[in-house]
Amino acid sequence: MALIEPRTLKGFRDFLPAAMIPREKLMEVARSVYRRYGFVPIDTPALELLEVLTGKGSEETDRQMYHFIDAGGRAVGMRFDLTVPLARFAAQHIHELGTPFKRYQIGSVWRGETPQAGRFREFVQCDFDTIGSTGVVSDIETALVIHELMHSVGVHRFKIRINNRQVLSGLLEQLDLQASSTAVLRALDKIEKVGADQVTKELNVAGLSAAQIDQVLTLAAIQGSTDEVLAKLDTVLQGSEIGQQGVERLRTICSAMTAAGVQEEFYQVDVSIARGLDYYTGVVFETVLGDLPGIGSVCSGGRYDNLAGLYTKQHLPGIGASLGLDRLLAALEQLGLIPKSISSADVFIPLFDANRINDYFQLASIVRKAGWSAEVYPEAKKLGAQLKYADQRGFRIALIAGSQEFDAGEVQIKNLATKVSTTVTWRETPEAFVASLSNMMRLPDLMA
Amino acid sequence: MALIEPRTLKGFRDFLPAAMIPREKLMEVARSVYRRYGFVPIDTPALELLEVLTGKGSEETDRQMYHFIDAGGRAVGMRFDLTVPLARFAAQHIHELGTPFKRYQIGSVWRGETPQAGRFREFVQCDFDTIGSTGVVSDIETALVIHELMHSVGVHRFKIRINNRQVLSGLLEQLDLQASSTAVLRALDKIEKVGADQVTKELNVAGLSAAQIDQVLTLAAIQGSTDEVLAKLDTVLQGSEIGQQGVERLRTICSAMTAAGVQEEFYQVDVSIARGLDYYTGVVFETVLGDLPGIGSVCSGGRYDNLAGLYTKQHLPGIGASLGLDRLLAALEQLGLIPKSISSADVFIPLFDANRINDYFQLASIVRKAGWSAEVYPEAKKLGAQLKYADQRGFRIALIAGSQEFDAGEVQIKNLATKVSTTVTWRETPEAFVASLSNMMRLPDLMA
């Protein structure tokens, strides 16, 4: 029989252990941070009725969606984000769940877009949202979660850029530019990338006067400490009630972040942040890494007025953000923050003598009961080959014993990085053995 | 605009927090046990080329598979298990990974089968495998992982049924019944369900003589302690080399389990276990719950000779098992082993005074830094409504303060189960506050 070529679909990828271990770790960190703030997990199906998914999608997402007719003749699609399923979920279950409802969801989504560098057709989203509250408390909490996410994954140079769409609305109101809001917001959104000259040209084409363009650019250029930026915004927006409200809300958020112990170096009011044009209505967030600003935002989100208007008449305001798992992982790798180890285990036990299997497993069970992970090599190969395997997988400690050591109730503990080793008794004195093992684990790792 | 009805596809389901919290917990437990034995995670795509998936599937799985033509004209399918993707993955990457390769994978799979009670079209599989070793060490380790999985999820009455396909082959050899092996194995597999009379009838139809049927039933009826069962098997199979090898391997496994501290009440050599007819070639496992034997096996697997023969000429023997996540969750719920709490958080902080937001967040940050999770209610509603929310979500502690308490630097700590409360200072003496909070958490929970 001819062999089938083993390959993945274009735009899809396997995760080998070296990639999957940090990926899994990052998801665990995200879950633990979300939980620390009272968010609870939900899950929704990978497949939904097509009518449910296309309801909210733009033409772009509709075109990219994987969809087909199932065996029962139903038009179905694979979810392309977690926001549309959340809206459907909330419309369906919010009566049972009650509000405020704080959920997180981590799951794969699929988009048939043309694969390019760093873009795949299957990727994981990692979202958290608070539904059913318009209060500033949820805005603050969202910012605090983002701040804690970054520190928890080991990134300590980053900035959360915070804006409020109300501030932008206030500006548009003052300049009588509501009709050109799309052009103005788009221009603001890319001013950092393309520069003021290009934005001036575009706003000119959009019909703004020189004076109006000047005011937009003035707003976008506001810089300084949080207090300074907020004071300048107060001045610029003093004629607009919605603008003033927007500034006041930003002030409350920044003040509470300080009260919660967040250093000002980690956030910044930045009026150039718009985050999409239709969806968000209040505060918006982006998070850029100090050492890799070029990769864009690794955690973004904002406040919306009405999550599920396509599915229910119930008004569901909320706020949420999404951790860009793949982008953050790529960044962590580039910054050297991902350890190279591709083993889950601490202790490696080479198999010398296939007649002493019971001794190896008795030894391993003591190690595991003490809280470490342990692996017994499955074949009685030469020690060199076994230790090479242990090296490649990043084990820290080897427990080496053959029939002679077992007869004496002894074992050699070897730190695989420092090469230091010591022989101890274990069978008669398991507590003392565990203490020695613990000491050997603490030896400085010369490779680190 | 007409509303879109918010609903899931037939055979699919949402996981609300009350279902998702224990589900997520169970996956975490499984991961931590797998890691303790040196297994590492991998992931593979949800979508594969159809030719890759159909290569190994039976007609049944082919028929049930979700498959379609993608926008690029490729025939693709959604994975219906994690074993076929593992085979494809191993064929593709084993040169890079080396052997032995010990992986776990937890992921959704999809089958368009007719939904019935407890069966869904989307479910999670939770597999672990050791590839590239034929040694008994991997057999033992697989049994130990299953044993530890059960205890770790809180089940302490269960039995791992162990058999070896070599024992069955030995019996067939002795009875000169190799040609009827399918009928005999199938009969053995269901003897517990349908009884000896029915099995006798079926073996009669399959052409076995009365003497042959008698020997099959004798083998299936062998009972007693592990030593007794193994001794009886020795006697029955003394004329068959493969049968003797099979018994010897079972003896080595059981002996090592004892050495590793596993009590005999948790496992049993059971020659009626066959586990599928084509795939397994060596030791096979099933795990039944002492309190719910009727739900069938919650963790099953076995040894196979050649994992990836469809995709590579490289011979890849291995052994693995799969934790039946959904079945086990249903069992845990039935046994009352799933706590009712639907919150991830420990400490609830009601919002009394919207002017003191900074105080609430300062308080919450102390709680979170001490290692607990905390949630500030997002709206300044009446205390009764806020505490009702806290009750419904199973919070353990409330920290109650308004402007008066904040001015005095105090807060009331209330155990929500016992209703006991105490007022303490917090702002000036955060360490003492954390100690008081810790004491209040330890108060016996009257609801438990």
Contacts between the chains, C-beta under 8 A, distances in Angstrom:
chain1	res1	chain2	res2	distance
A	1	B	310	7.8
A	3	B	310	6.8
A	3	B	311	6.0
A	3	B	312	6.6
A	3	B	313	7.1
A	4	B	51	5.7
A	4	B	52	6.1
A	4	B	55	4.8
A	4	B	310	5.4
A	4	B	311	5.4
A	5	B	311	7.4
A	6	B	52	7.1
A	6	B	88	4.7
A	6	B	89	7.7
A	6	B	91	3.9
A	6	B	92	4.2
A	6	B	308	7.5
A	6	B	311	4.0
A	6	B	312	6.7
A	7	B	49	7.1
A	7	B	52	7.5
A	7	B	88	8.0
A	7	B	92	6.8
A	8	B	44	7.7
A	8	B	45	5.8
A	8	B	48	7.1
A	8	B	92	7.9
A	9	B	45	6.5
A	9	B	47	5.8
A	9	B	48	6.5
A	9	B	49	5.9
A	9	B	70	7.9
A	9	B	74	6.8
A	9	B	76	6.3
A	10	B	72	7.2
A	10	B	74	7.9
A	12	B	45	3.9
A	12	B	47	6.3
A	12	B	48	8.0
A	13	B	45	7.0
A	14	B	42	6.9
A	14	B	43	7.1
A	14	B	44	5.4
A	14	B	45	7.3
A	14	B	89	5.7
A	14	B	92	7.3
A	14	B	93	6.8
A	15	B	41	7.8
A	15	B	42	5.8
A	15	B	43	4.1
A	15	B	44	7.6
A	16	B	42	6.3
A	16	B	93	6.2
A	16	B	96	7.3
A	16	B	97	6.8
A	17	B	40	3.8
A	17	B	41	6.5
A	17	B	42	6.1
A	17	B	97	7.6
A	17	B	103	7.0
A	20	B	40	7.3
A	20	B	41	4.4
A	20	B	42	5.4
A	20	B	43	5.6
A	21	B	40	6.4
A	21	B	41	6.4
A	23	B	43	7.7
A	24	B	31	7.4
A	24	B	41	5.2
A	28	B	28	7.9
A	31	B	24	7.3
A	34	B	344	7.3
A	35	B	344	3.6
A	35	B	345	7.0
A	35	B	373	5.5
A	36	B	344	8.0
A	36	B	345	7.6
A	36	B	368	5.5
A	36	B	372	7.9
A	36	B	373	4.2
A	36	B	374	7.3
A	37	B	345	7.4
A	37	B	368	7.8
A	37	B	373	6.8
A	37	B	374	7.4
A	37	B	375	6.4
A	38	B	343	6.5
A	38	B	344	6.2
A	38	B	345	3.8
A	38	B	348	8.0
A	38	B	373	6.3
A	38	B	374	7.0
A	38	B	375	2.9
A	39	B	344	6.4
A	40	B	17	3.8
A	40	B	20	7.3
A	40	B	21	6.4
A	40	B	342	6.5
A	40	B	343	6.4
A	40	B	344	5.2
A	40	B	393	8.0
A	41	B	15	7.8
A	41	B	17	6.4
A	41	B	20	4.4
A	41	B	21	6.4
A	41	B	24	5.2
A	41	B	344	7.7
A	42	B	14	6.9
A	42	B	15	5.8
A	42	B	16	6.3
A	42	B	17	6.1
A	42	B	20	5.4
A	43	B	14	7.1
A	43	B	15	4.1
A	43	B	20	5.6
A	43	B	23	7.7
A	44	B	8	7.7
A	44	B	14	5.4
A	44	B	15	7.6
A	45	B	8	5.8
A	45	B	9	6.4
A	45	B	12	3.9
A	45	B	13	7.0
A	45	B	14	7.4
A	45	B	122	5.5
A	46	B	46	6.7
A	46	B	78	7.8
A	46	B	108	6.2
A	46	B	110	7.2
A	46	B	122	6.4
A	47	B	9	5.8
A	47	B	12	6.3
A	47	B	66	7.4
A	47	B	110	7.3
A	47	B	121	8.0
A	47	B	122	7.1
A	48	B	8	7.2
A	48	B	9	6.5
A	48	B	12	8.0
A	49	B	7	7.1
A	49	B	9	5.9
A	51	B	4	5.7
A	52	B	4	6.2
A	52	B	6	7.1
A	52	B	7	7.5
A	55	B	4	4.8
A	66	B	47	7.4
A	66	B	68	7.9
A	66	B	70	6.7
A	68	B	66	7.8
A	68	B	68	3.4
A	68	B	69	7.8
A	69	B	68	7.8
A	70	B	9	7.9
A	70	B	66	6.7
A	70	B	112	6.5
A	71	B	112	5.2
A	72	B	10	7.2
A	72	B	112	7.8
A	74	B	9	6.9
A	74	B	10	7.9
A	76	B	9	6.3
A	78	B	46	7.8
A	88	B	6	4.6
A	88	B	7	8.0
A	89	B	6	7.7
A	89	B	14	5.7
A	91	B	6	3.9
A	92	B	6	4.1
A	92	B	7	6.8
A	92	B	8	7.9
A	92	B	14	7.3
A	93	B	14	6.8
A	93	B	16	6.2
A	96	B	16	7.3
A	97	B	16	6.8
A	97	B	17	7.6
A	98	B	389	7.0
A	98	B	392	6.9
A	100	B	377	7.5
A	100	B	378	5.3
A	100	B	379	7.4
A	100	B	389	7.8
A	102	B	375	7.4
A	103	B	17	7.1
A	108	B	46	6.2
A	110	B	46	7.2
A	110	B	47	7.2
A	112	B	70	6.6
A	112	B	71	5.2
A	112	B	72	7.9
A	121	B	47	8.0
A	122	B	45	5.5
A	122	B	46	6.4
A	122	B	47	7.1
A	130	B	378	6.7
A	133	B	378	3.9
A	133	B	379	5.7
A	135	B	354	7.8
A	135	B	378	4.4
A	135	B	379	5.0
A	135	B	380	7.9
A	136	B	357	6.9
A	137	B	351	6.4
A	137	B	357	6.5
A	137	B	360	7.7
A	137	B	376	5.6
A	137	B	377	7.4
A	137	B	378	4.1
A	137	B	379	7.4
A	138	B	378	4.7
A	140	B	357	7.0
A	140	B	361	6.2
A	141	B	376	6.7
A	141	B	378	7.5
A	144	B	361	7.4
A	144	B	365	7.9
A	148	B	368	7.9
A	252	B	357	6.6
A	255	B	358	6.0
A	256	B	357	5.3
A	256	B	358	5.2
A	256	B	361	4.7
A	257	B	361	7.9
A	258	B	358	7.8
A	259	B	357	7.9
A	259	B	358	3.6
A	259	B	359	7.2
A	259	B	361	5.1
A	259	B	362	4.5
A	259	B	365	7.8
A	260	B	361	4.3
A	260	B	362	6.3
A	260	B	364	7.0
A	260	B	365	4.2
A	261	B	362	7.7
A	261	B	365	5.0
A	261	B	369	7.8
A	308	B	6	7.4
A	310	B	1	7.9
A	310	B	3	6.8
A	310	B	4	5.4
A	311	B	3	6.0
A	311	B	4	5.4
A	311	B	5	7.4
A	311	B	6	4.0
A	312	B	3	6.6
A	312	B	6	6.6
A	313	B	3	7.1
A	342	B	40	6.4
A	343	B	38	6.5
A	343	B	40	6.4
A	344	B	34	7.4
A	344	B	35	3.7
A	344	B	36	8.0
A	344	B	38	6.2
A	344	B	39	6.4
A	344	B	40	5.2
A	344	B	41	7.7
A	345	B	35	7.0
A	345	B	36	7.6
A	345	B	37	7.5
A	345	B	38	3.8
A	348	B	38	8.0
A	351	B	137	6.4
A	354	B	135	7.8
A	357	B	136	6.9
A	357	B	137	6.5
A	357	B	140	7.0
A	357	B	252	6.6
A	357	B	256	5.3
A	357	B	259	7.9
A	358	B	255	5.9
A	358	B	256	5.2
A	358	B	258	7.8
A	358	B	259	3.6
A	359	B	259	7.2
A	360	B	137	7.6
A	361	B	140	6.2
A	361	B	144	7.4
A	361	B	256	4.7
A	361	B	257	7.9
A	361	B	259	5.1
A	361	B	260	4.3
A	362	B	259	4.6
A	362	B	260	6.3
A	362	B	261	7.7
A	364	B	260	7.0
A	365	B	144	7.9
A	365	B	259	7.8
A	365	B	260	4.2
A	365	B	261	5.0
A	368	B	36	5.5
A	368	B	37	7.8
A	368	B	148	7.9
A	369	B	261	7.8
A	372	B	36	7.9
A	373	B	35	5.5
A	373	B	36	4.2
A	373	B	37	6.9
A	373	B	38	6.3
A	374	B	36	7.3
A	374	B	37	7.4
A	374	B	38	7.0
A	375	B	37	6.4
A	375	B	38	3.0
A	375	B	102	7.4
A	376	B	137	5.6
A	376	B	141	6.7
A	377	B	100	7.5
A	377	B	137	7.4
A	378	B	100	5.3
A	378	B	130	6.7
A	378	B	133	3.9
A	378	B	135	4.3
A	378	B	137	4.1
A	378	B	138	4.7
A	378	B	141	7.5
A	379	B	100	7.4
A	379	B	133	5.7
A	379	B	135	5.0
A	379	B	137	7.4
A	380	B	135	7.9
A	389	B	98	7.0
A	389	B	100	7.8
A	392	B	98	6.9
A	393	B	40	8.0
